[in-house]
């Protein structure tokens, strides 16, 4: 038997970083996916094959001994093997078209698809159970995760977090993603924001209140089909992200280059590199590549409505 699961990447439209400290956020799943395929093996090992490398370790080894990128897989595989007496070993294959380390949810999509695929070999878990497992797995690399990224990868579409509500986007969001090609480390950026908070609790608390108010206004703007206000709120959110110091000169340059043709532009995800998103009117989409330096990747974000998918396929390993 093969257990195949896939999950989409994501963008954060509003509320990154502040969401780690309890404020709401709005996220959307995007049409780039990771697929994880799991099969039982007879040898007592956990094997992971991915474009980023391979791993082959005894089933008794701890996830803490693995390189960070493999930890969630070893954690999930161990947990399953320990609770299933018939399992000897596991082979896990990962295929992805989500760019890695640039804030598009590659690691949370991997955790979701891996939890669904590995557990799918043993029993059928509910989406809520898979979410719980995937957040546990994500915590092996990023202990402070808010859980927002895994949540949108499971349910797909556009959601409000933490009180998970699907949002129907009533107007056509023409969102562009521009990749600064600077990899970032979410854990480090989140720790930097923790330091900002420690140094100025009062201002940070004001910013959290402002972010909560902004998200209420965005929800109203969406109900009113008001793309102009939606864009203005993106730029306002960017000011809060600048203040907590997760931006840099490259991101600021990209945002300012896109200013004249977008209704709003901001970082998406942890910042300090990664991607920016811009809300662009139809007639301006073709102007975007000329405004950005050639080496920056840029594409249109289509919202994924499927979320996580999973299937079991009859299959026998060739001897
Ligand atoms: C990372 O994609 C988003 C952050 O808000 C962290 C989190 O929510 O766990 C920076």
py3Dmol code that shows the C-alpha trace and the ligand (Angstrom):
import py3Dmol

protein = """\
ATOM      1  CA  UNK A   1       0.000   0.000   0.000  1.00  0.00           C
ATOM      2  CA  UNK A   2       1.116   3.565  -0.772  1.00  0.00           C
ATOM      3  CA  UNK A   3      -0.291   6.499   1.165  1.00  0.00           C
ATOM      4  CA  UNK A   4      -0.150   9.734  -0.838  1.00  0.00           C
ATOM      5  CA  UNK A   5      -1.041  13.138   0.621  1.00  0.00           C
ATOM      6  CA  UNK A   6      -0.559  16.651  -0.630  1.00  0.00           C
ATOM      7  CA  UNK A   7      -0.908  20.133   0.845  1.00  0.00           C
ATOM      8  CA  UNK A   8      -0.733  23.657  -0.582  1.00  0.00           C
ATOM      9  CA  UNK A   9       1.682  26.456   0.249  1.00  0.00           C
ATOM     10  CA  UNK A  10       0.342  29.684   1.713  1.00  0.00           C
ATOM     11  CA  UNK A  11       0.563  33.443   1.903  1.00  0.00           C
ATOM     12  CA  UNK A  12      -0.231  35.552   4.939  1.00  0.00           C
ATOM     13  CA  UNK A  13      -2.380  38.470   3.844  1.00  0.00           C
ATOM     14  CA  UNK A  14      -2.510  40.146   7.258  1.00  0.00           C
ATOM     15  CA  UNK A  15      -1.210  39.547  10.769  1.00  0.00           C
ATOM     16  CA  UNK A  16       2.078  37.614  10.514  1.00  0.00           C
ATOM     17  CA  UNK A  17       4.226  37.788  13.653  1.00  0.00           C
ATOM     18  CA  UNK A  18       1.459  39.418  15.700  1.00  0.00           C
ATOM     19  CA  UNK A  19      -0.468  36.131  15.362  1.00  0.00           C
ATOM     20  CA  UNK A  20       2.284  34.397  17.384  1.00  0.00           C
ATOM     21  CA  UNK A  21       1.280  36.748  20.225  1.00  0.00           C
ATOM     22  CA  UNK A  22      -2.430  36.001  20.044  1.00  0.00           C
ATOM     23  CA  UNK A  23      -3.833  38.513  17.540  1.00  0.00           C
ATOM     24  CA  UNK A  24      -5.863  37.331  14.514  1.00  0.00           C
ATOM     25  CA  UNK A  25      -4.472  36.789  11.012  1.00  0.00           C
ATOM     26  CA  UNK A  26      -5.823  36.277   7.502  1.00  0.00           C
ATOM     27  CA  UNK A  27      -4.153  33.638   5.360  1.00  0.00           C
ATOM     28  CA  UNK A  28      -4.732  32.031   1.977  1.00  0.00           C
ATOM     29  CA  UNK A  29      -3.598  28.719   0.503  1.00  0.00           C
ATOM     30  CA  UNK A  30      -1.922  29.053  -2.917  1.00  0.00           C
ATOM     31  CA  UNK A  31      -1.723  26.832  -5.971  1.00  0.00           C
ATOM     32  CA  UNK A  32       1.737  25.415  -5.288  1.00  0.00           C
ATOM     33  CA  UNK A  33       1.864  22.061  -3.533  1.00  0.00           C
ATOM     34  CA  UNK A  34       3.974  19.467  -1.813  1.00  0.00           C
ATOM     35  CA  UNK A  35       3.185  15.762  -2.189  1.00  0.00           C
ATOM     36  CA  UNK A  36       4.377  13.136   0.288  1.00  0.00           C
ATOM     37  CA  UNK A  37       4.225   9.401  -0.461  1.00  0.00           C
ATOM     38  CA  UNK A  38       4.779   6.868   2.339  1.00  0.00           C
ATOM     39  CA  UNK A  39       5.292   3.112   2.089  1.00  0.00           C
ATOM     40  CA  UNK A  40       6.170   0.410   4.610  1.00  0.00           C
ATOM     41  CA  UNK A  41       9.549  -1.285   4.293  1.00  0.00           C
ATOM     42  CA  UNK A  42      10.943  -4.466   5.859  1.00  0.00           C
ATOM     43  CA  UNK A  43      14.264  -2.971   7.009  1.00  0.00           C
ATOM     44  CA  UNK A  44      14.093  -1.200  10.342  1.00  0.00           C
ATOM     45  CA  UNK A  45      14.897   2.260   8.992  1.00  0.00           C
ATOM     46  CA  UNK A  46      13.266   5.577   8.250  1.00  0.00           C
ATOM     47  CA  UNK A  47      14.198   6.659   4.741  1.00  0.00           C
ATOM     48  CA  UNK A  48      13.416  10.118   3.361  1.00  0.00           C
ATOM     49  CA  UNK A  49      13.964  11.051  -0.301  1.00  0.00           C
ATOM     50  CA  UNK A  50      13.590  14.657  -1.377  1.00  0.00           C
ATOM     51  CA  UNK A  51      15.096  17.135  -3.794  1.00  0.00           C
ATOM     52  CA  UNK A  52      16.835  18.684  -0.792  1.00  0.00           C
ATOM     53  CA  UNK A  53      18.635  15.471   0.100  1.00  0.00           C
ATOM     54  CA  UNK A  54      18.152  12.000   1.511  1.00  0.00           C
ATOM     55  CA  UNK A  55      18.119  10.498   4.972  1.00  0.00           C
ATOM     56  CA  UNK A  56      18.364   6.872   6.057  1.00  0.00           C
ATOM     57  CA  UNK A  57      18.407   6.280   9.825  1.00  0.00           C
ATOM     58  CA  UNK A  58      17.504   3.390  12.174  1.00  0.00           C
ATOM     59  CA  UNK A  59      13.925   3.585  13.460  1.00  0.00           C
ATOM     60  CA  UNK A  60      15.245   3.949  17.002  1.00  0.00           C
ATOM     61  CA  UNK A  61      17.021   7.272  16.264  1.00  0.00           C
ATOM     62  CA  UNK A  62      15.658  10.470  17.747  1.00  0.00           C
ATOM     63  CA  UNK A  63      14.449  13.328  15.548  1.00  0.00           C
ATOM     64  CA  UNK A  64      16.820  15.594  17.493  1.00  0.00           C
ATOM     65  CA  UNK A  65      19.784  13.848  15.858  1.00  0.00           C
ATOM     66  CA  UNK A  66      18.497  14.594  12.329  1.00  0.00           C
ATOM     67  CA  UNK A  67      19.247  17.741  10.316  1.00  0.00           C
ATOM     68  CA  UNK A  68      16.557  20.342  10.929  1.00  0.00           C
ATOM     69  CA  UNK A  69      14.865  19.858   7.499  1.00  0.00           C
ATOM     70  CA  UNK A  70      14.300  16.123   8.229  1.00  0.00           C
ATOM     71  CA  UNK A  71      13.160  16.405  11.857  1.00  0.00           C
ATOM     72  CA  UNK A  72       9.382  16.582  11.263  1.00  0.00           C
ATOM     73  CA  UNK A  73       9.518  13.392   9.137  1.00  0.00           C
ATOM     74  CA  UNK A  74      11.571  11.432  11.674  1.00  0.00           C
ATOM     75  CA  UNK A  75       9.298  12.659  14.468  1.00  0.00           C
ATOM     76  CA  UNK A  76       6.106  11.578  12.676  1.00  0.00           C
ATOM     77  CA  UNK A  77       7.575   8.270  11.453  1.00  0.00           C
ATOM     78  CA  UNK A  78       8.852   7.360  14.925  1.00  0.00           C
ATOM     79  CA  UNK A  79       5.571   8.202  16.539  1.00  0.00           C
ATOM     80  CA  UNK A  80       3.664   6.010  14.106  1.00  0.00           C
ATOM     81  CA  UNK A  81       6.093   3.095  14.176  1.00  0.00           C
ATOM     82  CA  UNK A  82       6.104   3.100  17.984  1.00  0.00           C
ATOM     83  CA  UNK A  83       2.330   2.871  18.106  1.00  0.00           C
ATOM     84  CA  UNK A  84       2.051   0.170  15.424  1.00  0.00           C
ATOM     85  CA  UNK A  85       3.507  -3.255  16.137  1.00  0.00           C
ATOM     86  CA  UNK A  86       3.210  -4.445  12.517  1.00  0.00           C
ATOM     87  CA  UNK A  87       5.420  -1.691  11.154  1.00  0.00           C
ATOM     88  CA  UNK A  88       9.108  -2.371  10.557  1.00  0.00           C
ATOM     89  CA  UNK A  89      10.337   0.612   8.605  1.00  0.00           C
ATOM     90  CA  UNK A  90       9.085   3.471   6.495  1.00  0.00           C
ATOM     91  CA  UNK A  91      10.078   5.138   3.236  1.00  0.00           C
ATOM     92  CA  UNK A  92       8.920   8.712   2.661  1.00  0.00           C
ATOM     93  CA  UNK A  93       9.221  10.524  -0.657  1.00  0.00           C
ATOM     94  CA  UNK A  94       8.716  14.291  -0.965  1.00  0.00           C
ATOM     95  CA  UNK A  95       7.980  16.202  -4.167  1.00  0.00           C
ATOM     96  CA  UNK A  96       7.371  19.915  -4.037  1.00  0.00           C
ATOM     97  CA  UNK A  97       6.905  22.933  -6.250  1.00  0.00           C
ATOM     98  CA  UNK A  98       6.815  25.381  -3.314  1.00  0.00           C
ATOM     99  CA  UNK A  99       9.989  27.511  -3.131  1.00  0.00           C
ATOM    100  CA  UNK A 100      11.825  26.719   0.135  1.00  0.00           C
ATOM    101  CA  UNK A 101      12.620  29.214   2.912  1.00  0.00           C
ATOM    102  CA  UNK A 102      10.886  32.253   1.412  1.00  0.00           C
ATOM    103  CA  UNK A 103       7.689  32.433   3.464  1.00  0.00           C
ATOM    104  CA  UNK A 104       5.375  30.483   1.168  1.00  0.00           C
ATOM    105  CA  UNK A 105       4.646  27.731   3.676  1.00  0.00           C
ATOM    106  CA  UNK A 106       6.907  25.006   2.309  1.00  0.00           C
ATOM    107  CA  UNK A 107       7.715  23.606   5.748  1.00  0.00           C
ATOM    108  CA  UNK A 108       4.141  23.660   7.092  1.00  0.00           C
ATOM    109  CA  UNK A 109       2.811  22.103   3.857  1.00  0.00           C
ATOM    110  CA  UNK A 110       5.465  19.365   4.276  1.00  0.00           C
ATOM    111  CA  UNK A 111       4.387  18.773   7.902  1.00  0.00           C
ATOM    112  CA  UNK A 112       0.700  18.544   6.898  1.00  0.00           C
ATOM    113  CA  UNK A 113       1.290  16.275   3.886  1.00  0.00           C
ATOM    114  CA  UNK A 114       3.715  14.091   5.877  1.00  0.00           C
ATOM    115  CA  UNK A 115       1.317  13.705   8.829  1.00  0.00           C
ATOM    116  CA  UNK A 116      -1.555  12.804   6.479  1.00  0.00           C
ATOM    117  CA  UNK A 117       0.577  10.448   4.372  1.00  0.00           C
ATOM    118  CA  UNK A 118       2.369   8.615   7.215  1.00  0.00           C
ATOM    119  CA  UNK A 119      -0.732   8.245   9.384  1.00  0.00           C
ATOM    120  CA  UNK A 120      -2.746   7.260   6.316  1.00  0.00           C
ATOM    121  CA  UNK A 121      -0.815   3.963   6.209  1.00  0.00           C
ATOM    122  CA  UNK A 122      -2.136   3.029   9.634  1.00  0.00           C
ATOM    123  CA  UNK A 123      -5.517   4.581  10.192  1.00  0.00           C
ATOM    124  CA  UNK A 124      -7.805   7.335   8.990  1.00  0.00           C
ATOM    125  CA  UNK A 125      -7.362  10.448  11.061  1.00  0.00           C
ATOM    126  CA  UNK A 126      -9.721  13.433  10.973  1.00  0.00           C
ATOM    127  CA  UNK A 127      -8.444  16.743   9.585  1.00  0.00           C
ATOM    128  CA  UNK A 128      -8.312  18.081  13.157  1.00  0.00           C
ATOM    129  CA  UNK A 129      -6.111  15.153  14.249  1.00  0.00           C
ATOM    130  CA  UNK A 130      -3.800  15.656  11.267  1.00  0.00           C
ATOM    131  CA  UNK A 131      -3.586  19.363  12.116  1.00  0.00           C
ATOM    132  CA  UNK A 132      -2.562  18.511  15.681  1.00  0.00           C
ATOM    133  CA  UNK A 133       0.124  16.063  14.457  1.00  0.00           C
ATOM    134  CA  UNK A 134       1.444  18.480  11.838  1.00  0.00           C
ATOM    135  CA  UNK A 135       1.796  21.315  14.359  1.00  0.00           C
ATOM    136  CA  UNK A 136       3.663  18.947  16.725  1.00  0.00           C
ATOM    137  CA  UNK A 137       5.955  18.028  13.806  1.00  0.00           C
ATOM    138  CA  UNK A 138       6.509  21.695  12.885  1.00  0.00           C
ATOM    139  CA  UNK A 139       7.477  22.433  16.496  1.00  0.00           C
ATOM    140  CA  UNK A 140      10.539  20.155  16.062  1.00  0.00           C
ATOM    141  CA  UNK A 141      12.043  22.907  13.885  1.00  0.00           C
ATOM    142  CA  UNK A 142      10.138  25.968  15.063  1.00  0.00           C
ATOM    143  CA  UNK A 143       8.872  25.636  18.662  1.00  0.00           C
ATOM    144  CA  UNK A 144       6.982  28.984  18.734  1.00  0.00           C
ATOM    145  CA  UNK A 145       4.762  28.375  15.701  1.00  0.00           C
ATOM    146  CA  UNK A 146       1.308  29.955  15.950  1.00  0.00           C
ATOM    147  CA  UNK A 147      -0.158  27.002  14.011  1.00  0.00           C
ATOM    148  CA  UNK A 148      -1.698  29.374  11.462  1.00  0.00           C
ATOM    149  CA  UNK A 149       0.350  28.096   8.495  1.00  0.00           C
ATOM    150  CA  UNK A 150      -0.480  24.390   9.047  1.00  0.00           C
ATOM    151  CA  UNK A 151      -4.142  25.314   9.534  1.00  0.00           C
ATOM    152  CA  UNK A 152      -4.530  27.023   6.147  1.00  0.00           C
ATOM    153  CA  UNK A 153      -2.579  24.188   4.464  1.00  0.00           C
ATOM    154  CA  UNK A 154      -5.158  21.711   5.798  1.00  0.00           C
ATOM    155  CA  UNK A 155      -8.350  23.622   5.018  1.00  0.00           C
ATOM    156  CA  UNK A 156      -7.305  25.560   1.892  1.00  0.00           C
ATOM    157  CA  UNK A 157      -9.037  28.749   0.687  1.00  0.00           C
ATOM    158  CA  UNK A 158      -8.821  31.982   2.611  1.00  0.00           C
ATOM    159  CA  UNK A 159      -9.192  31.786   6.390  1.00  0.00           C
ATOM    160  CA  UNK A 160      -9.299  33.918   9.462  1.00  0.00           C
ATOM    161  CA  UNK A 161      -7.173  32.558  12.319  1.00  0.00           C
ATOM    162  CA  UNK A 162      -7.278  31.528  15.214  1.00  0.00           C
ATOM    163  CA  UNK A 163     -11.084  31.180  15.179  1.00  0.00           C
ATOM    164  CA  UNK A 164     -10.896  29.310  11.910  1.00  0.00           C
ATOM    165  CA  UNK A 165     -13.493  30.846   9.616  1.00  0.00           C
ATOM    166  CA  UNK A 166     -13.445  30.435   5.850  1.00  0.00           C
ATOM    167  CA  UNK A 167     -13.682  33.788   4.079  1.00  0.00           C
ATOM    168  CA  UNK A 168     -15.405  34.035   0.708  1.00  0.00           C
ATOM    169  CA  UNK A 169     -13.428  36.563  -1.231  1.00  0.00           C
ATOM    170  CA  UNK A 170     -16.166  38.450  -2.936  1.00  0.00           C
ATOM    171  CA  UNK A 171     -13.905  40.518  -5.164  1.00  0.00           C
ATOM    172  CA  UNK A 172     -11.277  39.052  -7.426  1.00  0.00           C
ATOM    173  CA  UNK A 173      -7.982  39.399  -5.571  1.00  0.00           C
ATOM    174  CA  UNK A 174      -5.260  39.912  -8.133  1.00  0.00           C
ATOM    175  CA  UNK A 175      -2.355  39.097  -5.890  1.00  0.00           C
ATOM    176  CA  UNK A 176       1.203  38.988  -7.090  1.00  0.00           C
ATOM    177  CA  UNK A 177       4.008  37.278  -5.242  1.00  0.00           C
ATOM    178  CA  UNK A 178       7.519  38.667  -5.749  1.00  0.00           C
ATOM    179  CA  UNK A 179      10.392  36.631  -4.347  1.00  0.00           C
ATOM    180  CA  UNK A 180      13.396  38.606  -3.046  1.00  0.00           C
ATOM    181  CA  UNK A 181      15.401  35.342  -3.464  1.00  0.00           C
ATOM    182  CA  UNK A 182      16.827  36.004   0.014  1.00  0.00           C
ATOM    183  CA  UNK A 183      16.221  32.910   2.152  1.00  0.00           C
ATOM    184  CA  UNK A 184      15.140  33.546   5.713  1.00  0.00           C
ATOM    185  CA  UNK A 185      14.780  31.638   8.935  1.00  0.00           C
ATOM    186  CA  UNK A 186      11.331  31.965  10.492  1.00  0.00           C
ATOM    187  CA  UNK A 187      12.568  30.891  13.938  1.00  0.00           C
ATOM    188  CA  UNK A 188      15.201  33.669  13.991  1.00  0.00           C
ATOM    189  CA  UNK A 189      12.741  36.338  12.815  1.00  0.00           C
ATOM    190  CA  UNK A 190      10.203  35.304  15.447  1.00  0.00           C
ATOM    191  CA  UNK A 191      12.910  35.448  18.132  1.00  0.00           C
ATOM    192  CA  UNK A 192      13.848  38.945  16.956  1.00  0.00           C
ATOM    193  CA  UNK A 193      10.228  40.055  17.385  1.00  0.00           C
ATOM    194  CA  UNK A 194      10.181  38.471  20.865  1.00  0.00           C
ATOM    195  CA  UNK A 195      13.153  40.696  21.726  1.00  0.00           C
ATOM    196  CA  UNK A 196      11.357  43.773  20.369  1.00  0.00           C
ATOM    197  CA  UNK A 197       8.409  42.885  22.621  1.00  0.00           C
ATOM    198  CA  UNK A 198      10.646  42.373  25.676  1.00  0.00           C
ATOM    199  CA  UNK A 199      12.276  45.769  25.094  1.00  0.00           C
ATOM    200  CA  UNK A 200       9.019  47.685  24.618  1.00  0.00           C
ATOM    201  CA  UNK A 201       6.014  45.764  25.951  1.00  0.00           C
ATOM    202  CA  UNK A 202       3.792  48.833  25.796  1.00  0.00           C
ATOM    203  CA  UNK A 203       4.388  49.652  22.110  1.00  0.00           C
ATOM    204  CA  UNK A 204       4.153  46.004  21.142  1.00  0.00           C
ATOM    205  CA  UNK A 205       0.796  45.714  22.866  1.00  0.00           C
ATOM    206  CA  UNK A 206      -0.406  48.865  21.032  1.00  0.00           C
ATOM    207  CA  UNK A 207       0.717  47.328  17.727  1.00  0.00           C
ATOM    208  CA  UNK A 208      -1.202  44.118  18.516  1.00  0.00           C
ATOM    209  CA  UNK A 209      -4.338  46.209  19.167  1.00  0.00           C
ATOM    210  CA  UNK A 210      -3.802  48.127  15.914  1.00  0.00           C
ATOM    211  CA  UNK A 211      -3.387  44.851  14.005  1.00  0.00           C
ATOM    212  CA  UNK A 212      -6.605  43.433  15.494  1.00  0.00           C
ATOM    213  CA  UNK A 213      -8.500  46.593  14.486  1.00  0.00           C
ATOM    214  CA  UNK A 214      -6.955  46.487  11.005  1.00  0.00           C
ATOM    215  CA  UNK A 215      -8.120  42.900  10.487  1.00  0.00           C
ATOM    216  CA  UNK A 216     -11.689  43.842  11.471  1.00  0.00           C
ATOM    217  CA  UNK A 217     -11.542  46.623   8.872  1.00  0.00           C
ATOM    218  CA  UNK A 218     -10.231  44.207   6.230  1.00  0.00           C
ATOM    219  CA  UNK A 219     -13.130  41.805   6.869  1.00  0.00           C
ATOM    220  CA  UNK A 220     -15.569  44.697   6.409  1.00  0.00           C
ATOM    221  CA  UNK A 221     -13.755  45.815   3.238  1.00  0.00           C
ATOM    222  CA  UNK A 222     -14.100  42.314   1.807  1.00  0.00           C
ATOM    223  CA  UNK A 223     -17.810  42.228   2.633  1.00  0.00           C
ATOM    224  CA  UNK A 224     -18.170  45.553   0.790  1.00  0.00           C
ATOM    225  CA  UNK A 225     -16.125  44.453  -2.262  1.00  0.00           C
ATOM    226  CA  UNK A 226     -13.768  47.293  -1.437  1.00  0.00           C
ATOM    227  CA  UNK A 227     -10.413  46.433  -3.016  1.00  0.00           C
ATOM    228  CA  UNK A 228      -9.058  49.958  -2.450  1.00  0.00           C
ATOM    229  CA  UNK A 229      -9.414  49.725   1.343  1.00  0.00           C
ATOM    230  CA  UNK A 230      -8.061  46.158   1.276  1.00  0.00           C
ATOM    231  CA  UNK A 231      -4.918  47.461  -0.483  1.00  0.00           C
ATOM    232  CA  UNK A 232      -4.540  50.411   1.884  1.00  0.00           C
ATOM    233  CA  UNK A 233      -4.723  48.013   4.832  1.00  0.00           C
ATOM    234  CA  UNK A 234      -1.927  45.904   3.300  1.00  0.00           C
ATOM    235  CA  UNK A 235       0.319  48.964   3.221  1.00  0.00           C
ATOM    236  CA  UNK A 236      -0.715  49.923   6.758  1.00  0.00           C
ATOM    237  CA  UNK A 237       0.127  46.397   7.938  1.00  0.00           C
ATOM    238  CA  UNK A 238       3.550  46.781   6.288  1.00  0.00           C
ATOM    239  CA  UNK A 239       4.210  49.839   8.488  1.00  0.00           C
ATOM    240  CA  UNK A 240       3.672  47.686  11.604  1.00  0.00           C
ATOM    241  CA  UNK A 241       6.015  45.040  10.173  1.00  0.00           C
ATOM    242  CA  UNK A 242       8.637  47.716   9.513  1.00  0.00           C
ATOM    243  CA  UNK A 243       8.303  48.885  13.103  1.00  0.00           C
ATOM    244  CA  UNK A 244       8.955  45.407  14.521  1.00  0.00           C
ATOM    245  CA  UNK A 245      12.029  45.277  12.237  1.00  0.00           C
ATOM    246  CA  UNK A 246      11.347  42.257  10.043  1.00  0.00           C
ATOM    247  CA  UNK A 247      11.880  44.229   6.829  1.00  0.00           C
ATOM    248  CA  UNK A 248      15.140  45.118   5.100  1.00  0.00           C
ATOM    249  CA  UNK A 249      16.407  47.371   2.288  1.00  0.00           C
ATOM    250  CA  UNK A 250      15.766  44.812  -0.472  1.00  0.00           C
ATOM    251  CA  UNK A 251      12.151  44.285   0.606  1.00  0.00           C
ATOM    252  CA  UNK A 252      11.613  48.045   1.008  1.00  0.00           C
ATOM    253  CA  UNK A 253      13.017  48.638  -2.505  1.00  0.00           C
ATOM    254  CA  UNK A 254      10.709  45.989  -3.979  1.00  0.00           C
ATOM    255  CA  UNK A 255       7.695  47.447  -2.171  1.00  0.00           C
ATOM    256  CA  UNK A 256       8.503  50.942  -3.322  1.00  0.00           C
ATOM    257  CA  UNK A 257       9.050  49.795  -6.959  1.00  0.00           C
ATOM    258  CA  UNK A 258       5.584  48.253  -6.992  1.00  0.00           C
ATOM    259  CA  UNK A 259       3.903  51.215  -5.279  1.00  0.00           C
ATOM    260  CA  UNK A 260       2.761  53.087  -8.385  1.00  0.00           C
ATOM    261  CA  UNK A 261       0.904  50.104  -9.877  1.00  0.00           C
ATOM    262  CA  UNK A 262      -0.448  48.388  -6.753  1.00  0.00           C
ATOM    263  CA  UNK A 263      -3.281  49.103  -4.361  1.00  0.00           C
ATOM    264  CA  UNK A 264      -1.158  47.761  -1.516  1.00  0.00           C
ATOM    265  CA  UNK A 265       2.079  45.848  -0.994  1.00  0.00           C
ATOM    266  CA  UNK A 266       3.582  44.071   2.000  1.00  0.00           C
ATOM    267  CA  UNK A 267       5.840  41.301   3.216  1.00  0.00           C
ATOM    268  CA  UNK A 268       4.184  37.909   3.481  1.00  0.00           C
ATOM    269  CA  UNK A 269       5.363  35.526   6.222  1.00  0.00           C
ATOM    270  CA  UNK A 270       8.335  35.964   8.510  1.00  0.00           C
ATOM    271  CA  UNK A 271      10.120  38.720   6.519  1.00  0.00           C
ATOM    272  CA  UNK A 272      13.883  39.428   6.705  1.00  0.00           C
ATOM    273  CA  UNK A 273      13.918  38.130   3.112  1.00  0.00           C
ATOM    274  CA  UNK A 274      11.367  35.874   1.460  1.00  0.00           C
ATOM    275  CA  UNK A 275       8.480  37.319  -0.518  1.00  0.00           C
ATOM    276  CA  UNK A 276       6.313  40.404  -0.829  1.00  0.00           C
ATOM    277  CA  UNK A 277       2.723  40.375  -2.050  1.00  0.00           C
ATOM    278  CA  UNK A 278       1.060  43.125  -4.062  1.00  0.00           C
ATOM    279  CA  UNK A 279      -2.611  43.693  -4.824  1.00  0.00           C
ATOM    280  CA  UNK A 280      -2.548  44.751  -8.461  1.00  0.00           C
ATOM    281  CA  UNK A 281      -5.311  45.877 -10.809  1.00  0.00           C
ATOM    282  CA  UNK A 282      -5.783  43.703 -13.920  1.00  0.00           C
ATOM    283  CA  UNK A 283      -4.517  46.355 -16.309  1.00  0.00           C
ATOM    284  CA  UNK A 284      -1.232  46.680 -14.363  1.00  0.00           C
ATOM    285  CA  UNK A 285      -0.258  43.005 -14.038  1.00  0.00           C
ATOM    286  CA  UNK A 286       1.891  43.003 -17.185  1.00  0.00           C
ATOM    287  CA  UNK A 287       3.900  46.012 -15.889  1.00  0.00           C
ATOM    288  CA  UNK A 288       5.163  44.177 -12.799  1.00  0.00           C
ATOM    289  CA  UNK A 289       8.229  42.279 -14.169  1.00  0.00           C
ATOM    290  CA  UNK A 290       9.687  45.495 -15.646  1.00  0.00           C
ATOM    291  CA  UNK A 291       9.504  47.174 -12.240  1.00  0.00           C
ATOM    292  CA  UNK A 292      11.491  44.488 -10.440  1.00  0.00           C
ATOM    293  CA  UNK A 293      15.161  43.576 -10.922  1.00  0.00           C
ATOM    294  CA  UNK A 294      15.552  40.662 -13.382  1.00  0.00           C
ATOM    295  CA  UNK A 295      16.752  38.113 -10.849  1.00  0.00           C
ATOM    296  CA  UNK A 296      13.612  38.448  -8.680  1.00  0.00           C
ATOM    297  CA  UNK A 297      11.029  35.765  -9.298  1.00  0.00           C
ATOM    298  CA  UNK A 298       7.482  36.982  -9.691  1.00  0.00           C
ATOM    299  CA  UNK A 299       4.192  35.135 -10.232  1.00  0.00           C
ATOM    300  CA  UNK A 300       0.477  35.470  -9.797  1.00  0.00           C
ATOM    301  CA  UNK A 301      -0.990  33.846  -6.678  1.00  0.00           C
ATOM    302  CA  UNK A 302      -4.070  31.743  -7.348  1.00  0.00           C
ATOM    303  CA  UNK A 303      -5.965  30.767  -4.223  1.00  0.00           C
ATOM    304  CA  UNK A 304      -6.120  27.003  -3.671  1.00  0.00           C
ATOM    305  CA  UNK A 305      -9.507  25.806  -2.469  1.00  0.00           C
ATOM    306  CA  UNK A 306      -8.712  22.074  -2.105  1.00  0.00           C
ATOM    307  CA  UNK A 307      -6.443  22.201   0.946  1.00  0.00           C
ATOM    308  CA  UNK A 308      -4.969  18.876   2.036  1.00  0.00           C
ATOM    309  CA  UNK A 309      -5.752  15.809  -0.106  1.00  0.00           C
ATOM    310  CA  UNK A 310      -4.996  12.139   0.656  1.00  0.00           C
ATOM    311  CA  UNK A 311      -5.420   8.732  -0.950  1.00  0.00           C
ATOM    312  CA  UNK A 312      -4.376   5.115  -0.448  1.00  0.00           C
ATOM    313  CA  UNK A 313      -3.124   3.256  -3.513  1.00  0.00           C
ATOM    314  CA  UNK A 314      -2.703  -0.529  -3.844  1.00  0.00           C
ATOM    315  CA  UNK A 315       0.982  -1.173  -4.539  1.00  0.00           C
ATOM    316  CA  UNK A 316       3.598  -3.915  -4.010  1.00  0.00           C
ATOM    317  CA  UNK A 317       7.333  -3.289  -3.846  1.00  0.00           C
ATOM    318  CA  UNK A 318       9.227  -5.139  -6.603  1.00  0.00           C
ATOM    319  CA  UNK A 319      11.483  -7.828  -5.095  1.00  0.00           C
TER     320      UNK A 319
END
"""
ligand_1 = """\
10
LIG
C 5.403 32.512 9.320
O 4.891 32.079 8.065
C 4.392 33.327 10.039
C 4.791 33.831 11.415
O 3.688 34.621 11.874
C 5.072 32.712 12.379
C 3.848 31.924 12.807
O 2.697 32.367 12.661
O 4.042 30.803 13.346
C 6.009 34.745 11.332
"""
view = py3Dmol.view(width=600, height=400)
view.addModel(protein, "pdb")
view.setStyle({"model": 0}, {"cartoon": {"style": "trace"}})
view.addModel(ligand_1, "xyz")
view.setStyle({"model": 1}, {"stick": {}})
view.zoomTo()
view.show()
